[in-house]
Amino acid sequence: MNTMTRLNTAIAVIVLLFALAANMGGCTAPSMWERNYVGSQATALPPTAPVQVRRVAWERVQGVLKDLESQAVASDIHPDDWSEGKKAEVRGQMLKGLQIADNPASVEILGRSNFRTTRAINPEISDDAALPDFARKLGATRVAWTSSYLGKADAIVQEPVSTWSQGTTWGSRDDRGRYRSREYSENSTTWIPIRVQADEYAYVAYFLRDERN
């Protein structure tokens, strides 16, 4: 089973365990994180509220997802019907996989975002604030994210094509009634979509909220 298939399969388990079923309304030009979010929303945080954003190793997240998937497959009881104790145990495993050391009972998993793109994203740098901004909108106090290089993929990019023209134009008459000429030179740029090969990356983020908030 490849990496992305495992992610798509494991999400069914996570959705069942944490009831990530609410639909999020979009705003103008939502980020990739927002467009691909599956989960619930708590009370939004103030725009300046701190949000902890930490990267977790891809292999570590894949490991815990694979384990949770195996438990769901091996169980004679549907995950919906697991006991509260079992659900708490699985939530603790998920949080441990995300390297969250707090008591699992004190951390709520609001939801997750999962997508692939040819754009390289680093949510931990100051000029890429889309992830923490969306976390505040959700009411999340922490985000655990990870990414992996998938290889080459087709991408559409806009390439500029410039054209130049020059010539002579005849304008108004002079005081002798003769038309006056004027030399002109113009250029214009048109953006043309072109298909290219680009590096593709997978991104996953889990949005968490400390229960004390």
KABELMO-V432301 format. One record per helix or strand of 2 or more residues. SS is the DSSP state (~ for helix, > for strand). FROM is the first residue (numbers start at 0). TO is the last residue. If there is no record, write none. Layout:
BEGIN
ss->(SS | SS)
from->(FROM | FROM)
to->(TO | TO)
END
This chain:
BEGIN
ss->(~ | ~ | > | > | ~ | ~ | ~ | ~ | > | ~ | > | >)
from->(2 | 31 | 36 | 51 | 57 | 78 | 83 | 103 | 106 | 129 | 141 | 178)
to->(17 | 34 | 38 | 54 | 73 | 80 | 96 | 105 | 116 | 137 | 172 | 209)
END
